[in-house]
């Protein structure tokens, strides 16, 4: 039932550019409506000029409780993956 509910809801994410603090990494604040009214919120960080390249994705989901997303961690992992992927 939950899969059907998610599949029937359009994702329609909103990506707003944010300053990553790193010249090689671009970052976005991601907001997306989800079924049940609790929105998804987090950061997307990726190497600049990565369009058209296959890059690994790392997702750190929130667990029980409320905690803010961590932009520095997203940027750090994007930079680490960039150096390993492009090496």
MARZASE-836528 format. One record per residue: x, y, z of N, C-alpha, C, O, CB in turn; residue in three letters. Coordinates in pm, 1 decimal. Glycine has a CB too. Layout:
// MARZASE-836528
rec n_x: X&n_y: Y&n_z: Z&ca_x: X&ca_y: Y&ca_z: Z&c_x: X&c_y: Y&c_z: Z&o_x: X&o_y: Y&o_z: Z&cb_x: X&cb_y: Y&cb_z: Z&lumse: ALA;
...
***
This chain:
// MARZASE-836528
rec n_x: 81.1&n_y: -119.8&n_z: 0.0&ca_x: 0.0&ca_y: 0.0&ca_z: 0.0&c_x: 85.7&c_y: 126.7&c_z: 0.0&o_x: 56.0&o_y: 223.5&o_z: -70.0&cb_x: -92.4&cb_y: -0.4&cb_z: 119.7&lumse: UNK;
rec n_x: 191.4&n_y: 124.0&n_z: 79.0&ca_x: 277.8&ca_y: 242.4&ca_z: 87.4&c_x: 347.3&c_y: 270.6&c_z: -45.9&o_x: 361.3&o_y: 386.5&o_z: -85.1&cb_x: 382.7&cb_y: 224.0&cb_z: 197.9&lumse: UNK;
rec n_x: 390.0&n_y: 167.3&n_z: -114.3&ca_x: 453.6&ca_y: 186.4&ca_z: -244.3&c_x: 356.9&c_y: 248.6&c_z: -343.6&o_x: 394.6&o_y: 336.6&o_z: -421.1&cb_x: 506.0&cb_y: 53.5&cb_z: -298.3&lumse: UNK;
rec n_x: 232.7&n_y: 203.2&n_z: -341.4&ca_x: 130.6&ca_y: 259.9&ca_z: -429.5&c_x: 106.9&c_y: 407.0&c_z: -396.2&o_x: 92.6&o_y: 489.7&o_z: -486.2&cb_x: -1.2&cb_y: 180.6&cb_z: -417.8&lumse: UNK;
rec n_x: 102.9&n_y: 439.2&n_z: -268.3&ca_x: 82.2&ca_y: 577.2&ca_z: -224.9&c_x: 196.9&c_y: 666.1&c_z: -273.3&o_x: 173.1&o_y: 774.5&o_z: -326.4&cb_x: 69.9&cb_y: 584.4&cb_z: -71.0&lumse: UNK;
rec n_x: 319.8&n_y: 620.9&n_z: -255.5&ca_x: 435.8&ca_y: 698.5&ca_z: -299.5&c_x: 437.5&c_y: 710.4&c_z: -451.1&o_x: 465.2&o_y: 818.1&o_z: -503.9&cb_x: 566.2&cb_y: 634.0&cb_z: -249.8&lumse: UNK;
rec n_x: 408.2&n_y: 601.6&n_z: -522.2&ca_x: 408.8&ca_y: 602.8&ca_z: -668.2&c_x: 301.8&c_y: 695.3&c_z: -725.4&o_x: 319.1&o_y: 749.1&o_z: -834.7&cb_x: 388.7&cb_y: 462.2&cb_z: -721.4&lumse: UNK;
rec n_x: 192.2&n_y: 714.5&n_z: -653.6&ca_x: 84.1&ca_y: 798.1&ca_z: -703.3&c_x: 104.1&c_y: 946.6&c_z: -670.7&o_x: 25.8&o_y: 1030.5&o_z: -715.1&cb_x: -47.0&cb_y: 750.6&cb_z: -645.8&lumse: UNK;
rec n_x: 206.7&n_y: 979.2&n_z: -594.7&ca_x: 233.9&ca_y: 1117.7&ca_z: -556.8&c_x: 350.6&c_y: 1171.1&c_z: -638.3&o_x: 458.2&o_y: 1111.3&o_z: -636.9&cb_x: 263.8&cb_y: 1128.9&cb_z: -405.5&lumse: UNK;
rec n_x: 332.6&n_y: 1282.2&n_z: -709.3&ca_x: 444.1&ca_y: 1337.8&ca_z: -786.1&c_x: 555.1&c_y: 1388.0&c_z: -693.4&o_x: 527.0&o_y: 1450.5&o_z: -591.1&cb_x: 394.9&cb_y: 1452.2&cb_z: -876.6&lumse: UNK;
rec n_x: 679.7&n_y: 1361.2&n_z: -728.5&ca_x: 792.1&ca_y: 1402.8&ca_z: -644.0&c_x: 807.6&c_y: 1555.2&c_z: -645.5&o_x: 812.0&o_y: 1617.6&o_z: -539.5&cb_x: 923.1&cb_y: 1335.3&cb_z: -691.2&lumse: UNK;
rec n_x: 815.9&n_y: 1614.8&n_z: -763.3&ca_x: 827.9&ca_y: 1759.7&ca_z: -782.0&c_x: 924.9&c_y: 1825.4&c_z: -684.3&o_x: 884.8&o_y: 1913.7&o_z: -608.5&cb_x: 692.6&cb_y: 1823.8&cb_z: -768.1&lumse: UNK;
rec n_x: 1053.4&n_y: 1783.7&n_z: -684.4&ca_x: 1149.5&ca_y: 1845.9&ca_z: -591.9&c_x: 1182.1&c_y: 1989.4&c_z: -631.8&o_x: 1177.7&o_y: 2025.4&o_z: -749.5&cb_x: 1278.2&cb_y: 1763.6&cb_z: -586.1&lumse: UNK;
rec n_x: 1214.4&n_y: 2068.8&n_z: -533.2&ca_x: 1261.9&ca_y: 2205.0&ca_z: -553.5&c_x: 1406.7&c_y: 2209.4&c_z: -509.4&o_x: 1437.6&o_y: 2177.8&o_z: -394.5&cb_x: 1175.1&cb_y: 2309.3&cb_z: -475.2&lumse: UNK;
rec n_x: 1496.7&n_y: 2248.5&n_z: -599.9&ca_x: 1638.3&ca_y: 2259.9&ca_z: -567.8&c_x: 1676.7&c_y: 2406.5&c_z: -567.9&o_x: 1662.7&o_y: 2475.2&o_z: -669.1&cb_x: 1725.4&cb_y: 2179.8&cb_z: -668.0&lumse: UNK;
rec n_x: 1725.0&n_y: 2454.1&n_z: -454.4&ca_x: 1770.0&ca_y: 2592.6&ca_z: -441.6&c_x: 1920.6&c_y: 2592.5&c_z: -418.9&o_x: 1967.7&o_y: 2530.6&o_z: -323.5&cb_x: 1695.8&cb_y: 2666.0&cb_z: -325.0&lumse: UNK;
rec n_x: 1997.6&n_y: 2660.3&n_z: -504.3&ca_x: 2142.8&ca_y: 2663.1&ca_z: -485.6&c_x: 2180.1&c_y: 2722.8&c_z: -350.0&o_x: 2120.1&o_y: 2820.5&o_z: -305.1&cb_x: 2209.5&cb_y: 2743.1&cb_z: -598.2&lumse: UNK;
rec n_x: 2279.9&n_y: 2662.6&n_z: -285.9&ca_x: 2336.6&ca_y: 2715.5&ca_z: -161.4&c_x: 2488.1&c_y: 2716.3&c_z: -176.2&o_x: 2543.1&o_y: 2639.7&o_z: -255.3&cb_x: 2292.1&cb_y: 2630.3&cb_z: -36.4&lumse: UNK;
rec n_x: 2554.8&n_y: 2801.1&n_z: -101.9&ca_x: 2700.4&ca_y: 2809.6&ca_z: -105.4&c_x: 2759.4&c_y: 2686.1&c_z: -38.7&o_x: 2731.4&o_y: 2659.9&o_z: 78.3&cb_x: 2750.4&cb_y: 2939.0&cb_z: -36.0&lumse: UNK;
rec n_x: 2841.1&n_y: 2609.6&n_z: -111.9&ca_x: 2897.3&ca_y: 2485.6&ca_z: -58.6&c_x: 3020.5&c_y: 2509.9&c_z: 27.7&o_x: 3053.2&o_y: 2427.8&o_z: 113.4&cb_x: 2932.4&cb_y: 2392.1&cb_z: -171.8&lumse: UNK;
rec n_x: 3089.0&n_y: 2622.1&n_z: 5.8&ca_x: 3212.9&ca_y: 2647.4&ca_z: 78.2&c_x: 3332.7&c_y: 2579.0&c_z: 13.5&o_x: 3442.7&o_y: 2582.5&o_z: 68.5&cb_x: 3199.1&cb_y: 2601.6&cb_z: 221.3&lumse: UNK;
rec n_x: 3312.8&n_y: 2516.6&n_z: -103.1&ca_x: 3420.1&ca_y: 2446.7&ca_z: -173.9&c_x: 3408.7&c_y: 2480.9&c_z: -321.7&o_x: 3301.1&o_y: 2468.3&o_z: -380.3&cb_x: 3413.0&cb_y: 2291.4&cb_z: -151.0&lumse: UNK;
rec n_x: 3518.5&n_y: 2523.8&n_z: -382.0&ca_x: 3515.4&ca_y: 2566.1&ca_z: -522.3&c_x: 3484.9&c_y: 2452.5&c_z: -618.9&o_x: 3437.1&o_y: 2478.2&o_z: -729.4&cb_x: 3647.0&cb_y: 2628.4&cb_z: -559.3&lumse: UNK;
rec n_x: 3511.2&n_y: 2326.7&n_z: -580.7&ca_x: 3490.5&ca_y: 2212.2&ca_z: -669.4&c_x: 3353.8&c_y: 2146.7&c_z: -654.5&o_x: 3318.9&o_y: 2057.5&o_z: -731.9&cb_x: 3596.4&cb_y: 2110.2&cb_z: -644.6&lumse: UNK;
rec n_x: 3276.4&n_y: 2190.4&n_z: -555.7&ca_x: 3149.4&ca_y: 2124.5&ca_z: -524.8&c_x: 3035.0&c_y: 2224.8&c_z: -532.5&o_x: 3044.3&o_y: 2335.2&o_z: -478.8&cb_x: 3154.3&cb_y: 2059.1&cb_z: -384.9&lumse: UNK;
rec n_x: 2926.5&n_y: 2185.5&n_z: -599.9&ca_x: 2805.5&ca_y: 2267.8&ca_z: -598.2&c_x: 2703.8&c_y: 2198.9&c_z: -507.5&o_x: 2700.0&o_y: 2076.2&o_z: -498.3&cb_x: 2747.6&cb_y: 2289.0&cb_z: -743.6&lumse: UNK;
rec n_x: 2621.4&n_y: 2279.7&n_z: -440.9&ca_x: 2526.7&ca_y: 2223.7&ca_z: -343.9&c_x: 2390.1&c_y: 2288.7&c_z: -360.2&o_x: 2377.1&o_y: 2402.8&o_z: -404.6&cb_x: 2578.1&cb_y: 2243.0&cb_z: -199.6&lumse: UNK;
rec n_x: 2288.2&n_y: 2210.7&n_z: -322.1&ca_x: 2150.0&ca_y: 2255.7&ca_z: -332.7&c_x: 2073.0&c_y: 2216.3&c_z: -207.9&o_x: 2095.9&o_y: 2110.1&o_z: -149.9&cb_x: 2082.9&cb_y: 2197.3&cb_z: -458.2&lumse: UNK;
rec n_x: 1982.3&n_y: 2302.3&n_z: -167.9&ca_x: 1884.8&ca_y: 2269.4&ca_z: -64.0&c_x: 1768.8&c_y: 2203.7&c_z: -137.6&o_x: 1710.6&o_y: 2263.9&o_z: -227.9&cb_x: 1838.3&cb_y: 2398.2&cb_z: 19.8&lumse: UNK;
rec n_x: 1734.8&n_y: 2081.2&n_z: -99.8&ca_x: 1629.4&ca_y: 2005.6&ca_z: -166.7&c_x: 1506.5&c_y: 1999.2&c_z: -77.4&o_x: 1515.9&o_y: 1962.8&o_z: 39.9&cb_x: 1677.9&cb_y: 1863.5&cb_z: -202.8&lumse: UNK;
rec n_x: 1392.7&n_y: 2034.2&n_z: -132.6&ca_x: 1264.2&ca_y: 2025.9&ca_z: -62.6&c_x: 1168.4&c_y: 1948.0&c_z: -151.5&o_x: 1162.7&o_y: 1971.0&o_z: -272.3&cb_x: 1207.0&cb_y: 2169.0&cb_z: -28.5&lumse: UNK;
rec n_x: 1093.0&n_y: 1855.6&n_z: -91.6&ca_x: 1001.1&ca_y: 1775.3&ca_z: -171.4&c_x: 884.4&c_y: 1731.8&c_z: -84.3&o_x: 903.0&o_y: 1685.5&o_z: 28.3&cb_x: 1072.9&cb_y: 1652.3&cb_z: -232.5&lumse: UNK;
rec n_x: 763.4&n_y: 1747.4&n_z: -138.2&ca_x: 644.9&ca_y: 1700.5&ca_z: -67.3&c_x: 641.1&c_y: 1548.6&c_z: -69.5&o_x: 681.8&o_y: 1485.9&o_z: -167.3&cb_x: 516.2&cb_y: 1759.0&cb_z: -129.8&lumse: UNK;
rec n_x: 592.7&n_y: 1490.9&n_z: 37.3&ca_x: 578.8&ca_y: 1346.0&ca_z: 47.6&c_x: 437.2&c_y: 1313.4&c_z: 94.9&o_x: 371.7&o_y: 1396.9&o_z: 157.2&cb_x: 685.4&cb_y: 1286.1&cb_z: 144.9&lumse: UNK;
rec n_x: 390.2&n_y: 1192.7&n_z: 65.3&ca_x: 257.2&ca_y: 1153.5&ca_z: 113.8&c_x: 251.2&c_y: 1162.7&c_z: 266.6&o_x: 348.4&o_y: 1132.1&o_z: 335.7&cb_x: 222.4&cb_y: 1009.7&cb_z: 67.2&lumse: UNK;
rec n_x: 138.0&n_y: 1204.5&n_z: 316.8&ca_x: 120.8&ca_y: 1215.1&ca_z: 461.2&c_x: 152.5&c_y: 1352.4&c_z: 516.6&o_x: 129.5&o_y: 1378.5&o_z: 634.7&cb_x: 206.0&cb_y: 1114.6&cb_z: 529.0&lumse: UNK;
rec n_x: 205.3&n_y: 1441.1&n_z: 432.5&ca_x: 227.2&ca_y: 1578.2&ca_z: 474.9&c_x: 364.0&c_y: 1608.7&c_z: 532.8&o_x: 396.0&o_y: 1726.1&o_z: 551.7&cb_x: 127.0&cb_y: 1613.1&cb_z: 573.0&lumse: UNK;
rec n_x: 446.1&n_y: 1509.2&n_z: 561.9&ca_x: 579.8&ca_y: 1535.0&ca_z: 614.8&c_x: 675.4&c_y: 1552.0&c_z: 497.2&o_x: 700.9&o_y: 1455.0&o_z: 425.8&cb_x: 627.1&cb_y: 1419.3&cb_z: 709.7&lumse: UNK;
rec n_x: 729.2&n_y: 1671.7&n_z: 474.3&ca_x: 814.9&ca_y: 1694.0&ca_z: 357.7&c_x: 954.1&c_y: 1633.9&c_z: 375.4&o_x: 1001.8&o_y: 1614.6&o_z: 487.2&cb_x: 826.9&cb_y: 1842.7&cb_z: 329.9&lumse: UNK;
rec n_x: 1017.1&n_y: 1605.2&n_z: 262.8&ca_x: 1156.3&ca_y: 1565.1&ca_z: 261.4&c_x: 1238.3&c_y: 1691.9&c_z: 251.1&o_x: 1203.3&o_y: 1782.8&o_z: 175.9&cb_x: 1187.6&cb_y: 1466.1&cb_z: 144.2&lumse: UNK;
rec n_x: 1345.6&n_y: 1698.7&n_z: 325.1&ca_x: 1432.1&ca_y: 1815.5&ca_z: 322.8&c_x: 1575.4&c_y: 1768.5&c_z: 340.9&o_x: 1602.3&o_y: 1684.5&o_z: 426.7&cb_x: 1392.0&cb_y: 1918.4&cb_z: 432.9&lumse: UNK;
rec n_x: 1667.3&n_y: 1821.1&n_z: 261.8&ca_x: 1806.6&ca_y: 1781.9&ca_z: 276.6&c_x: 1894.6&c_y: 1856.5&c_z: 179.4&o_x: 1850.4&o_y: 1951.0&o_z: 113.9&cb_x: 1822.5&cb_y: 1632.8&cb_z: 256.8&lumse: UNK;
rec n_x: 2020.0&n_y: 1813.9&n_z: 170.0&ca_x: 2115.5&ca_y: 1877.8&ca_z: 80.6&c_x: 2164.1&c_y: 1779.0&c_z: -24.5&o_x: 2182.6&o_y: 1660.4&o_z: 2.8&cb_x: 2234.1&cb_y: 1934.3&cb_z: 159.6&lumse: UNK;
rec n_x: 2184.1&n_y: 1830.4&n_z: -144.0&ca_x: 2243.8&ca_y: 1756.7&ca_z: -253.3&c_x: 2376.7&c_y: 1825.5&c_z: -283.8&o_x: 2379.3&o_y: 1945.8&o_z: -309.8&cb_x: 2149.1&cb_y: 1751.7&cb_z: -379.7&lumse: UNK;
rec n_x: 2486.4&n_y: 1750.8&n_z: -281.0&ca_x: 2617.9&ca_y: 1806.2&ca_z: -313.7&c_x: 2680.3&c_y: 1718.0&c_z: -419.8&o_x: 2676.3&o_y: 1595.3&o_z: -410.2&cb_x: 2709.8&cb_y: 1815.9&cb_z: -187.2&lumse: UNK;
rec n_x: 2738.8&n_y: 1781.9&n_z: -522.6&ca_x: 2800.8&ca_y: 1706.3&ca_z: -629.1&c_x: 2913.8&c_y: 1786.4&c_z: -690.7&o_x: 2915.5&o_y: 1909.2&o_z: -681.9&cb_x: 2698.1&cb_y: 1668.0&cb_z: -735.0&lumse: UNK;
rec n_x: 3008.8&n_y: 1717.2&n_z: -753.2&ca_x: 3118.8&ca_y: 1788.5&ca_z: -817.6&c_x: 3066.4&c_y: 1880.0&c_z: -927.7&o_x: 2973.8&o_y: 1844.4&o_z: -1000.6&cb_x: 3221.1&cb_y: 1689.2&cb_z: -875.2&lumse: UNK;
rec n_x: 3126.5&n_y: 1998.1&n_z: -938.8&ca_x: 3089.1&ca_y: 2088.9&ca_z: -1047.0&c_x: 3122.2&c_y: 2023.6&c_z: -1179.9&o_x: 3217.2&o_y: 1946.0&o_z: -1190.7&cb_x: 3161.4&cb_y: 2225.7&cb_z: -1033.4&lumse: UNK;
rec n_x: 3043.4&n_y: 2055.7&n_z: -1279.8&ca_x: 3060.4&ca_y: 2001.8&ca_z: -1414.8&c_x: 3045.4&c_y: 1850.4&c_z: -1419.9&o_x: 3109.8&o_y: 1784.3&o_z: -1501.4&cb_x: 3195.6&cb_y: 2040.7&cb_z: -1469.1&lumse: UNK;
rec n_x: 2961.2&n_y: 1795.4&n_z: -1333.7&ca_x: 2940.6&ca_y: 1650.0&ca_z: -1330.1&c_x: 2831.2&c_y: 1605.9&c_z: -1426.6&o_x: 2804.3&o_y: 1486.3&o_z: -1437.0&cb_x: 2905.3&cb_y: 1605.1&cb_z: -1188.6&lumse: UNK;
rec n_x: 2768.5&n_y: 1697.3&n_z: -1496.3&ca_x: 2658.8&ca_y: 1662.7&ca_z: -1587.1&c_x: 2704.6&c_y: 1559.9&c_z: -1689.0&o_x: 2812.2&o_y: 1571.4&o_z: -1747.8&cb_x: 2605.5&cb_y: 1788.0&cb_z: -1658.6&lumse: UNK;
rec n_x: 2621.2&n_y: 1459.9&n_z: -1708.3&ca_x: 2651.0&ca_y: 1357.8&ca_z: -1806.3&c_x: 2743.7&c_y: 1248.3&c_z: -1755.9&o_x: 2773.3&o_y: 1153.7&o_z: -1828.9&cb_x: 2710.3&cb_y: 1420.7&cb_z: -1925.2&lumse: UNK;
rec n_x: 2789.2&n_y: 1260.3&n_z: -1632.9&ca_x: 2877.1&ca_y: 1158.7&ca_z: -1574.9&c_x: 2797.0&c_y: 1075.5&c_z: -1476.4&o_x: 2701.3&o_y: 1123.4&o_z: -1415.6&cb_x: 3000.6&cb_y: 1223.5&cb_z: -1505.2&lumse: UNK;
rec n_x: 2836.5&n_y: 953.3&n_z: -1462.1&ca_x: 2774.6&ca_y: 867.3&ca_z: -1361.5&c_x: 2852.7&c_y: 882.0&c_z: -1232.1&o_x: 2972.2&o_y: 852.9&o_z: -1227.3&cb_x: 2770.7&cb_y: 718.1&cb_z: -1408.2&lumse: UNK;
rec n_x: 2786.2&n_y: 926.6&n_z: -1128.8&ca_x: 2850.3&ca_y: 941.8&ca_z: -999.1&c_x: 2771.4&c_y: 865.3&c_z: -894.8&o_x: 2649.0&o_y: 856.4&o_z: -904.6&cb_x: 2862.2&cb_y: 1090.4&cb_z: -960.2&lumse: UNK;
rec n_x: 2838.5&n_y: 810.1&n_z: -795.8&ca_x: 2766.3&ca_y: 741.4&ca_z: -688.9&c_x: 2686.6&c_y: 841.9&c_z: -606.7&o_x: 2724.8&o_y: 958.4&o_z: -595.1&cb_x: 2863.9&cb_y: 663.0&cb_z: -598.4&lumse: UNK;
rec n_x: 2576.9&n_y: 796.2&n_z: -550.5&ca_x: 2493.0&ca_y: 880.3&ca_z: -465.1&c_x: 2497.2&c_y: 823.2&c_z: -324.7&o_x: 2485.4&o_y: 702.4&o_z: -304.6&cb_x: 2345.9&cb_y: 888.2&cb_z: -518.4&lumse: UNK;
rec n_x: 2513.9&n_y: 911.8&n_z: -228.1&ca_x: 2512.4&ca_y: 871.5&ca_z: -87.5&c_x: 2397.1&c_y: 944.4&c_z: -21.4&o_x: 2386.8&o_y: 1066.8&o_z: -30.4&cb_x: 2649.0&cb_y: 903.1&cb_z: -15.6&lumse: UNK;
rec n_x: 2311.0&n_y: 870.1&n_z: 44.3&ca_x: 2197.1&ca_y: 929.0&ca_z: 112.8&c_x: 2208.0&c_y: 897.0&c_z: 260.5&o_x: 2224.6&o_y: 781.2&o_z: 298.9&cb_x: 2063.1&cb_y: 877.6&cb_z: 54.4&lumse: UNK;
rec n_x: 2198.7&n_y: 998.8&n_z: 342.0&ca_x: 2195.6&ca_y: 982.0&ca_z: 486.6&c_x: 2054.1&c_y: 1012.8&c_z: 532.9&o_x: 2021.2&o_y: 1129.2&o_z: 556.0&cb_x: 2300.9&cb_y: 1074.2&cb_z: 558.0&lumse: UNK;
rec n_x: 1970.4&n_y: 911.9&n_z: 547.0&ca_x: 1832.5&ca_y: 939.9&ca_z: 589.1&c_x: 1825.6&c_y: 975.5&c_z: 737.1&o_x: 1908.4&o_y: 932.5&o_z: 817.4&cb_x: 1742.6&cb_y: 819.4&cb_z: 560.5&lumse: UNK;
rec n_x: 1726.6&n_y: 1053.8&n_z: 770.2&ca_x: 1701.3&ca_y: 1084.9&ca_z: 910.5&c_x: 1635.0&c_y: 965.0&c_z: 974.4&o_x: 1552.3&o_y: 897.9&o_z: 912.7&cb_x: 1613.0&cb_y: 1212.2&cb_z: 925.9&lumse: UNK;
rec n_x: 1671.1&n_y: 939.0&n_z: 1095.8&ca_x: 1605.3&ca_y: 831.0&ca_z: 1169.4&c_x: 1505.0&c_y: 893.6&c_z: 1264.9&o_x: 1465.3&o_y: 1008.6&o_z: 1246.1&cb_x: 1709.2&cb_y: 742.2&cb_z: 1246.6&lumse: UNK;
rec n_x: 1464.7&n_y: 821.9&n_z: 1363.9&ca_x: 1365.5&ca_y: 873.0&ca_z: 1458.4&c_x: 1417.4&c_y: 1002.0&c_z: 1521.8&o_x: 1536.9&o_y: 1015.7&o_z: 1547.7&cb_x: 1333.2&cb_y: 767.1&cb_z: 1567.9&lumse: UNK;
rec n_x: 1328.9&n_y: 1093.6&n_z: 1545.7&ca_x: 1367.4&ca_y: 1220.8&ca_z: 1605.3&c_x: 1380.2&c_y: 1328.6&c_z: 1500.0&o_x: 1359.2&o_y: 1303.8&o_z: 1381.2&cb_x: 1497.8&cb_y: 1206.8&cb_z: 1681.4&lumse: UNK;
rec n_x: 1414.1&n_y: 1446.0&n_z: 1543.0&ca_x: 1427.2&ca_y: 1560.1&ca_z: 1452.2&c_x: 1570.4&c_y: 1609.5&c_z: 1458.4&o_x: 1624.6&o_y: 1635.2&o_z: 1565.9&cb_x: 1327.0&cb_y: 1674.4&cb_z: 1488.6&lumse: UNK;
rec n_x: 1630.5&n_y: 1622.2&n_z: 1341.5&ca_x: 1767.8&ca_y: 1669.2&ca_z: 1333.0&c_x: 1782.8&c_y: 1743.7&c_z: 1201.7&o_x: 1721.6&o_y: 1705.8&o_z: 1101.8&cb_x: 1870.0&cb_y: 1551.4&cb_z: 1343.7&lumse: UNK;
rec n_x: 1862.6&n_y: 1848.1&n_z: 1200.2&ca_x: 1884.5&ca_y: 1925.2&ca_z: 1078.4&c_x: 1973.3&c_y: 1849.6&c_z: 981.5&o_x: 2054.4&o_y: 1766.3&o_z: 1021.9&cb_x: 1946.1&cb_y: 2060.5&cb_z: 1111.1&lumse: UNK;
rec n_x: 1957.3&n_y: 1879.3&n_z: 852.9&ca_x: 2046.6&ca_y: 1823.9&ca_z: 752.2&c_x: 2185.4&c_y: 1883.1&c_z: 771.8&o_x: 2199.7&o_y: 1989.3&o_z: 832.5&cb_x: 1993.9&cb_y: 1852.1&cb_z: 608.7&lumse: UNK;
rec n_x: 2287.0&n_y: 1815.4&n_z: 721.3&ca_x: 2424.9&ca_y: 1856.7&ca_z: 743.1&c_x: 2492.7&c_y: 1886.8&c_z: 609.6&o_x: 2540.4&o_y: 1795.6&o_z: 542.0&cb_x: 2502.5&cb_y: 1748.1&cb_z: 819.8&lumse: UNK;
rec n_x: 2496.9&n_y: 2013.9&n_z: 572.0&ca_x: 2556.7&ca_y: 2055.0&ca_z: 444.9&c_x: 2705.5&c_y: 2020.7&c_z: 441.5&o_x: 2754.9&o_y: 1973.0&o_z: 339.4&cb_x: 2536.5&cb_y: 2205.9&cb_z: 422.0&lumse: UNK;
rec n_x: 2777.0&n_y: 2043.8&n_z: 550.0&ca_x: 2920.8&ca_y: 2016.6&ca_z: 551.6&c_x: 2949.6&c_y: 1868.9&c_z: 524.8&o_x: 3044.3&o_y: 1836.0&o_z: 453.4&cb_x: 2981.2&cb_y: 2058.3&cb_z: 686.2&lumse: UNK;
rec n_x: 2869.7&n_y: 1781.8&n_z: 580.9&ca_x: 2888.6&ca_y: 1638.2&ca_z: 558.9&c_x: 2860.9&c_y: 1602.0&c_z: 413.3&o_x: 2934.2&o_y: 1522.6&o_z: 354.4&cb_x: 2797.1&cb_y: 1556.6&cb_z: 652.3&lumse: UNK;
rec n_x: 2756.6&n_y: 1659.0&n_z: 355.2&ca_x: 2723.6&ca_y: 1632.5&ca_z: 215.0&c_x: 2837.9&c_y: 1677.4&c_z: 124.3&o_x: 2875.5&o_y: 1605.8&o_z: 31.5&cb_x: 2592.4&cb_y: 1703.9&cb_z: 175.4&lumse: UNK;
rec n_x: 2892.7&n_y: 1795.2&n_z: 150.8&ca_x: 3003.8&ca_y: 1847.7&ca_z: 70.1&c_x: 3127.9&c_y: 1761.4&c_z: 88.3&o_x: 3196.6&o_y: 1729.7&o_z: -8.9&cb_x: 3034.7&cb_y: 1994.4&cb_z: 108.3&lumse: UNK;
rec n_x: 3156.7&n_y: 1723.6&n_z: 211.4&ca_x: 3274.0&ca_y: 1639.8&ca_z: 239.8&c_x: 3265.0&c_y: 1505.6&c_z: 165.2&o_x: 3363.3&o_y: 1460.1&o_z: 106.7&cb_x: 3286.9&cb_y: 1615.2&cb_z: 392.4&lumse: UNK;
rec n_x: 3148.2&n_y: 1443.5&n_z: 167.5&ca_x: 3131.6&ca_y: 1315.1&ca_z: 99.8&c_x: 3135.7&c_y: 1330.8&c_z: -52.3&o_x: 3189.4&o_y: 1244.1&o_z: -121.3&cb_x: 2999.9&cb_y: 1249.9&cb_z: 142.0&lumse: UNK;
rec n_x: 3080.5&n_y: 1438.8&n_z: -105.4&ca_x: 3086.3&ca_y: 1462.2&ca_z: -250.2&c_x: 3231.1&c_y: 1481.1&c_z: -294.1&o_x: 3271.3&o_y: 1431.5&o_z: -399.4&cb_x: 3001.3&cb_y: 1586.1&cb_z: -289.6&lumse: UNK;
rec n_x: 3308.8&n_y: 1552.0&n_z: -214.2&ca_x: 3449.6&ca_y: 1574.1&ca_z: -247.2&c_x: 3527.6&c_y: 1442.7&c_z: -240.1&o_x: 3611.0&o_y: 1415.4&o_z: -326.4&cb_x: 3511.6&cb_y: 1678.4&cb_z: -152.1&lumse: UNK;
rec n_x: 3501.2&n_y: 1362.6&n_z: -139.1&ca_x: 3568.4&ca_y: 1233.6&ca_z: -125.5&c_x: 3533.8&c_y: 1142.7&c_z: -242.7&o_x: 3622.0&o_y: 1081.2&o_z: -302.7&cb_x: 3530.1&cb_y: 1166.4&cb_z: 7.2&lumse: UNK;
rec n_x: 3405.1&n_y: 1134.4&n_z: -274.9&ca_x: 3361.7&ca_y: 1048.2&ca_z: -385.4&c_x: 3414.5&c_y: 1099.9&c_z: -518.2&o_x: 3447.2&o_y: 1020.9&o_z: -606.8&cb_x: 3208.5&cb_y: 1038.8&cb_z: -389.8&lumse: UNK;
rec n_x: 3423.4&n_y: 1231.2&n_z: -532.9&ca_x: 3475.5&ca_y: 1289.1&ca_z: -657.1&c_x: 3619.6&c_y: 1244.6&c_z: -677.3&o_x: 3656.2&o_y: 1203.3&o_z: -787.4&cb_x: 3466.3&cb_y: 1444.2&cb_z: -654.6&lumse: UNK;
rec n_x: 3701.4&n_y: 1252.2&n_z: -574.1&ca_x: 3842.0&ca_y: 1216.0&ca_z: -588.7&c_x: 3858.1&c_y: 1067.3&c_z: -617.0&o_x: 3947.1&o_y: 1029.2&o_z: -693.1&cb_x: 3919.9&cb_y: 1254.1&cb_z: -463.3&lumse: UNK;
rec n_x: 3775.2&n_y: 983.0&n_z: -558.4&ca_x: 3783.8&ca_y: 839.1&ca_z: -583.5&c_x: 3728.3&c_y: 803.2&c_z: -720.9&o_x: 3782.9&o_y: 717.0&o_z: -789.9&cb_x: 3708.5&cb_y: 761.9&cb_z: -475.2&lumse: UNK;
rec n_x: 3618.7&n_y: 870.2&n_z: -760.9&ca_x: 3551.7&ca_y: 835.9&ca_z: -886.0&c_x: 3631.2&c_y: 883.4&c_z: -1006.2&o_x: 3640.0&o_y: 813.1&o_z: -1106.9&cb_x: 3412.2&cb_y: 895.7&cb_z: -889.5&lumse: UNK;
rec n_x: 3689.3&n_y: 1002.7&n_z: -996.1&ca_x: 3758.3&ca_y: 1061.3&ca_z: -1110.4&c_x: 3905.7&c_y: 1021.1&c_z: -1116.3&o_x: 3975.9&o_y: 1057.9&o_z: -1210.5&cb_x: 3746.6&cb_y: 1212.3&cb_z: -1105.7&lumse: UNK;
rec n_x: 3953.3&n_y: 946.1&n_z: -1016.8&ca_x: 4094.7&ca_y: 904.9&ca_z: -1014.2&c_x: 4123.6&c_y: 799.9&c_z: -1118.0&o_x: 4237.3&o_y: 754.1&o_z: -1129.5&cb_x: 4132.8&cb_y: 852.2&cb_z: -877.1&lumse: UNK;
***
